[in-house]
Amino acid sequence: MKRKVKSAIDPKGLLAASGLRRVTRDYPEGQTIFSQGDRADAVFFIERGKVKLTVLSTQGKQAVIALLGPETFFGEGCLGGQPLRMSTATATTDCSIVLLPKPAVVRALHKDAAFSETFTTYLLSRNIRMEEDLVDQLFNSSEQRLARILLLLANFGKEGRPEPVVPKISQETLAEMVGTTRSRISHFMNKFRKLGFIEYNGRLEVHSSLLHVVLHD
């Protein structure tokens, strides 16, 4: 009996149904999962925890390109012929990561229509997010970019219920994501707090009113 492809993307269910050979590994907070320049020979899936993707320029400047949570794939560039990792993946919390060897994923994509369709849909949704991030970098101010990142971290605009409490994240990391200095991040965070867009007392809470900053031209 053939499996039906669910309309909603369910990465965990996709893996369970695919029968892919996989290995699960635990990574403590701060441990590197792979480094920029490493051989790209596997796709990864986050079962538990959070992962940060960073890139380092030849001049030594670092930028955060993604913060990923549970039920997220990463490292899929190897499927498109990427021989070396273009970024570094680091566990920002204690993580449980599933390693999927490239040959096994390629076989599943060719032989399993349900897996191929659902996995491709997932990757396309990631690509749309990356395009939105690029537009944000090109056309929005540092203040607007910070507001958008905080809203995304709080799950505003995504499927599911918004989570106004943002996971622990440093101002240094926010600066690397926005592409500005830590002092500018501190300035904007204080401004958002004074305007009532966020609460920042030990933990960070984001209010939907922060959307005004993103939408303001």
C-alpha positions in Angstrom: 0.0 0.0 0.0 1.4 3.4 -1.0 1.9 6.1 1.6 0.0 9.4 1.1 2.0 12.6 1.2 0.7 14.9 3.9 -0.2 18.4 3.0 1.7 19.7 6.0 5.4 19.2 6.1 6.3 16.7 8.8 10.1 16.2 8.8 10.1 13.7 11.7 7.3 11.6 10.2 9.1 11.8 6.8 12.2 10.2 8.3 10.3 7.6 10.2 8.5 6.5 7.0 11.5 6.6 4.7 13.4 3.7 6.3 16.6 5.7 5.8 19.8 4.4 7.4 20.7 7.0 10.0 22.9 7.5 13.1 21.9 9.7 16.0 24.6 11.6 17.9 24.5 13.8 21.0 26.3 17.1 21.0 26.8 19.3 24.1 26.3 23.0 24.0 29.1 24.7 22.2 30.4 21.7 20.3 31.0 22.0 16.6 29.0 19.6 14.4 30.9 20.4 11.2 33.3 23.2 10.2 33.5 25.4 7.1 35.7 23.6 4.6 35.0 20.1 5.9 34.0 17.4 3.5 30.2 17.5 2.7 29.0 14.0 2.8 25.9 13.9 4.9 22.6 15.6 5.7 21.7 16.4 9.3 18.4 16.5 11.2 17.8 18.1 14.6 15.8 15.9 16.9 16.4 18.0 20.0 18.1 21.3 20.7 19.3 24.2 18.6 22.1 24.7 16.1 23.8 27.9 14.8 25.2 28.2 11.2 28.0 30.7 10.7 30.3 31.7 7.9 33.8 33.2 8.2 35.3 35.5 5.5 38.9 35.4 4.5 39.3 38.7 6.4 38.2 36.9 9.6 34.7 38.5 9.8 32.0 36.1 11.1 28.3 36.2 10.3 25.4 34.1 11.6 23.3 32.9 8.7 20.8 30.7 10.5 19.5 29.6 13.9 17.8 26.2 13.6 15.5 24.4 16.0 14.1 20.9 16.3 12.7 19.0 13.3 15.0 20.9 10.9 17.3 19.6 8.3 20.7 21.2 7.5 23.8 20.4 5.5 21.7 19.6 2.5 24.1 21.4 0.1 25.9 18.1 -0.4 23.0 16.8 -2.3 23.5 19.5 -5.0 27.2 18.7 -5.5 28.7 20.9 -2.8 32.0 19.1 -2.0 32.9 21.1 1.1 30.9 22.8 3.8 30.3 26.4 3.2 29.5 27.1 6.9 30.2 26.0 10.4 27.4 24.3 12.4 27.6 24.6 16.2 25.3 23.3 18.9 23.9 26.3 20.9 22.2 24.0 23.3 22.6 20.3 24.1 21.5 18.6 20.9 20.5 15.2 19.5 21.4 15.2 15.8 20.5 12.5 13.2 23.2 12.0 10.6 21.9 10.9 7.2 24.7 9.7 4.8 24.5 11.4 1.4 24.3 8.1 -0.7 21.3 6.9 1.4 19.4 10.2 0.9 20.1 10.2 -2.8 18.8 6.7 -3.1 15.6 7.6 -1.2 15.1 10.7 -3.4 15.3 8.5 -6.6 13.3 5.5 -5.3 10.7 6.9 -2.9 8.3 9.4 -4.6 6.6 10.4 -1.3 10.0 11.1 0.4 11.2 13.0 -2.7 8.1 15.2 -2.9 8.0 16.0 0.8 11.7 16.6 1.2 11.7 18.9 -1.9 8.8 20.9 -0.6 10.7 21.3 2.7 13.8 22.6 0.9 11.8 25.0 -1.2 10.3 26.5 1.9 13.8 27.0 3.3 14.8 28.6 0.0 11.9 31.1 0.2 13.1 32.0 3.7 16.6 32.6 2.5 15.4 34.8 -0.3 13.4 36.8 2.2 16.5 37.1 4.4 18.5 38.4 1.4 15.9 41.0 0.5 15.9 42.1 4.2 19.7 42.5 4.1 19.6 44.5 0.9 16.7 46.9 1.5 16.0 47.2 5.2 17.8 49.2 7.9 19.7 47.5 10.8 16.8 48.4 13.1 14.3 46.7 10.8 16.4 43.7 10.3 16.8 43.2 14.1 13.0 43.6 14.6 12.3 41.0 11.9 14.8 38.5 13.4 13.3 38.9 16.9 9.8 38.3 15.5 10.9 35.2 13.6 12.6 33.9 16.8 9.3 34.4 18.6 7.5 32.5 15.8 5.4 35.4 14.6 4.4 34.9 11.0 5.0 31.2 11.1 2.6 28.3 11.3 1.6 27.5 14.8 1.1 29.6 17.8 3.4 32.6 18.4 5.9 32.1 21.2 6.6 35.6 22.6 9.5 34.5 24.8 12.6 34.3 22.6 15.1 31.5 23.3 18.3 32.7 25.0 20.4 34.5 22.5 23.3 37.0 23.0 23.6 40.4 21.6 26.8 39.3 19.9 24.9 36.7 18.0 22.2 39.1 17.1 24.8 41.5 15.8 26.3 38.8 13.6 22.8 38.0 12.3 21.9 41.6 11.6 25.3 42.6 10.2 26.0 45.4 12.6 27.9 46.1 15.9 26.9 44.9 19.4 26.6 48.6 20.5 24.0 49.2 17.8 22.1 46.1 18.8 22.1 47.4 22.5 20.9 50.8 21.3 18.0 49.3 19.3 17.0 46.8 22.1 16.8 49.6 24.6 14.7 51.7 22.2 12.3 48.7 21.6 12.0 48.2 25.3 11.2 51.9 26.0 8.6 51.8 23.2 7.0 48.7 24.8 7.7 46.5 21.8 9.8 44.0 24.0 10.4 43.2 27.6 13.9 42.4 28.6 14.3 41.5 32.2 16.3 38.3 32.5 14.3 36.9 29.6 13.3 38.4 26.3 9.6 38.7 25.4 8.6 40.0 22.0 5.2 41.7 21.4 3.4 41.8 18.1 3.6 45.6 18.1 7.2 45.2 17.0 5.8 44.6 13.6 5.4 48.4 13.3 9.2 48.7 13.0 9.4 46.1 10.2 6.5 47.6 8.3 7.7 51.2 8.7 9.2 52.6 5.5 
